[in-house]
Amino acid sequence: MQFIDLKAQYAALKPSIDARIQRVLDHGQYIMGPEVAELESALATFTGAKHCITVASGTEALLIALMALDIGLDRQAGDEVITTPFTFAATAETIVLAGAKPVFVDVEPDTCNINASLIEAAITPRTRAIMPVGLYGQVADMDEINAIAARHGLAVIEDAAQSFGALYRGRRSCALSTFGATSFFPSKPLGCYGDGGALFTDDDGLAQAAREIRVHGQSARYQHTRIGVGGRMDTLQCAVVLAKLERFEWELQRRAELGARYRQALGRMDVRQVVVREDRNSVWAQFSIFVEQREQVQAALKAQGIPTAVHYPLPLNQQPAYAHFCCTDCTPHAASAASQVLSLPMSADLSAAEQDQVLAALAQALRQ
Ligand SMILES: Cc1ncc(COP(=O)(O)O)c(C=O)c1O
């Protein structure tokens, strides 16, 4: 069994993906070819955001958003960005790379997303932005976060690397704040066959800035108006995502069904689960549960051929590279979640029979 079955997805979409790739090989515009604008238009429509700017990866999307907002530009200013420590490193990494300081605020113990009620206390005169993460595929409390940001004149960058496609109060992840940033890493809910990502915004000026930053800060050829990066998503990867979009709604539906099926069965087994709030859904980029004897359970599942993963074993403020930005014990809920979370196999192509196998093996592992 695969943790995420990408081969089955390719098999289902082979004619469209192959045709899309062949078209790029035929026209030969590997950089900024027509598929780039086609994908940007399709994704803007899908999310409801005014602008979509494809970029080289989810990491690059976050960095370009920060740069477009001039965060960290004046290295003396000591700009701060509030975020969660319970995330993939790229979230905080880009804040540091932009020249700012990540300020870690603890998560809610049930959803594992940043606790919006703790954000205001972390705001200082140096705070420039809030960067919530839609962990595991469920969007954080964006309305509350946007309201706090509006009161303090801050930007909100949604790290939607895991939540692309998710719904929040009837709106789509990525179209909820100043910037939405997502990843098309192959294992993400909407993945390509390499690295890729996208930025979303309703702000014309920020969209223009992001477009310039992704091509080395050029406002016209060899006219470098600002500092930028080599941050384009290549045409072949855009072609792959365009083909994958054809059955993306079906995949979201299938993920929802598999998620509900997991939840029902795990409920009967009294396994503690990540809570999904009633005003939103999860796209289950990861399907994670809490288990106390994690190492034993993981080993028992592995012995039965069930792959699992841990997202993430330590909050970032306990990682050597980030510990000096924060006290290491001031986010107790993130620390507790990190010691217990375990992700089970999940992808649109997981069969009900495979899921039953996971559940049976888990029930047995928990009895041991
Ligand atoms: C929460 C989060 N942010 C950012 C990223 C970075 O995305 P990418 O791998 O496309 O650079 C990831 C990807 O793993 C992620 O999970």
The ligand as an ORCA input file, in Angstrom:
! r2SCAN-3c Opt
* xyz 0 1
  C       2.609     24.049      5.442
  C       3.587     24.069      4.295
  N       4.122     25.242      3.916
  C       4.972     25.317      2.882
  C       5.359     24.200      2.173
  C       6.365     24.339      1.088
  O       5.923     23.927     -0.167
  P       6.962     23.413     -1.267
  O       7.434     22.061     -0.853
  O       6.170     23.395     -2.534
  O       8.072     24.390     -1.321
  C       4.820     22.956      2.520
  C       5.186     21.758      1.750
  O       5.491     20.717      2.245
  C       3.916     22.882      3.630
  O       3.384     21.712      4.002
*
